[in-house]
Amino acid sequence: MNDRTWARVKKYTELQGTSGQEHAIRQSFRSDLEPLVDTIHQEGLGGVYGVKEGQQGPRVMFSAHMDEVGFIVTDILPSGALKVAALGGWNPAVISSQRFTLFTSKGNYPIISSSVSPHLLRGSAHGPQMPTVEDVLFDGGFLDKDEAWSFGVRPGDFIVPQVSTVMTANKRRVISKSWDNRFGLVTILDALEELENVQTPNTLIMGANVQEEVGLRGAHGAVNLLKPDIFFAVDSSAADDTSGQIGHQGILDQGTLLRVFDPTVVMPLRLKEFLLSVAEDNHIPYQYFVSKGGTDAAAAQTELTGVPAVALGVASRYIHTHQTVWSIKDFEASKAFVVAIAKNLDDANLKTIMGD
């Protein structure tokens, strides 16, 4: 990974923006995207896409999403602590005792998620219980509800993880938050730089939507606005490779994902064949992947008259937490895959993908 890409990784993974609060990410992404494309488009919910004109051919859409998981304030207790609802999927076991930023109309403040000290569990007949999201309070150190209110805290304010991005000791992996899905933003920007002087056999539509983590909401408007012939969600999926058991999928350092099935998308047969040929012809390492969750490909495929859609990307450990571990090798393979698809997806290949 070169210094330019590393700086981009740090910038986008350390930026904070959960579903419905993507404005800081959008502003930065739009600024970086604009010099690399011919036109910029923004859909009604806030997704931003650049169009790069190539030769006459299909409209090929690569779509990341800007939002990360976080929380939204639902109530302020008399003590000054905050009750929240989750924005995106969280394992309740990983929420407690973490640092976050609380975004309010009057400023941004440090805040932590509550936990129960072991001293207070002594003598308990039942021992510690697994909390629910609703059980976890957030503590900004406010003296009481009135003081929190005076600092601008209101229901509807956003709470986002606060984490620094670092490289591991072997310089082969990275620890960060929000690789789901700042991975997609970095990949799209890097890929467009590699394609800057390339005339592709298609029109490329490359960008990122909003509110993916709360129900794949942004992709619907983006697809209807830009009308692609084919859609690729560029996203990070959950790795399952730490236990050492045989048969698990999503292995770090094994390459980009060929996501053949999840509960929302079955990869079309001829699309799978095309992607396999692109990966193998370009010597791009890949791994088959079956997921229990969905991506924006699910939303895209149901729009217009039906859009062939699939997710591309990487497997990353511990997603939807403060600390994700991901592979530089996998990131580079996935970026190469996006570039190779963009160079090869012409009218003839689309006709084959769409054929009976």
Secondary structure as GFF3:
##gff-version 3
##sequence-region A 1 356
A	DSSP	alpha_helix	3	14	.	.	.	ID=ss1
A	DSSP	alpha_helix	23	33	.	.	.	ID=ss2
A	DSSP	three_ten_helix	34	36	.	.	.	ID=ss3
A	DSSP	beta_strand	39	42	.	.	.	ID=ss4
A	DSSP	beta_strand	48	52	.	.	.	ID=ss5
A	DSSP	beta_strand	59	65	.	.	.	ID=ss6
A	DSSP	beta_strand	70	76	.	.	.	ID=ss7
A	DSSP	beta_strand	82	87	.	.	.	ID=ss8
A	DSSP	three_ten_helix	92	94	.	.	.	ID=ss9
A	DSSP	beta_strand	99	104	.	.	.	ID=ss10
A	DSSP	beta_strand	107	113	.	.	.	ID=ss11
A	DSSP	three_ten_helix	118	121	.	.	.	ID=ss12
A	DSSP	three_ten_helix	133	135	.	.	.	ID=ss13
A	DSSP	beta_strand	138	139	.	.	.	ID=ss14
A	DSSP	alpha_helix	145	150	.	.	.	ID=ss15
A	DSSP	beta_strand	158	161	.	.	.	ID=ss16
A	DSSP	beta_strand	166	167	.	.	.	ID=ss17
A	DSSP	beta_strand	173	176	.	.	.	ID=ss18
A	DSSP	alpha_helix	179	194	.	.	.	ID=ss19
A	DSSP	beta_strand	203	209	.	.	.	ID=ss20
A	DSSP	alpha_helix	218	226	.	.	.	ID=ss21
A	DSSP	beta_strand	230	238	.	.	.	ID=ss22
A	DSSP	beta_strand	256	262	.	.	.	ID=ss23
A	DSSP	beta_strand	265	266	.	.	.	ID=ss24
A	DSSP	alpha_helix	269	281	.	.	.	ID=ss25
A	DSSP	beta_strand	286	290	.	.	.	ID=ss26
A	DSSP	alpha_helix	296	300	.	.	.	ID=ss27
A	DSSP	beta_strand	309	316	.	.	.	ID=ss28
A	DSSP	beta_strand	324	327	.	.	.	ID=ss29
A	DSSP	alpha_helix	328	344	.	.	.	ID=ss30
A	DSSP	alpha_helix	347	354	.	.	.	ID=ss31
###
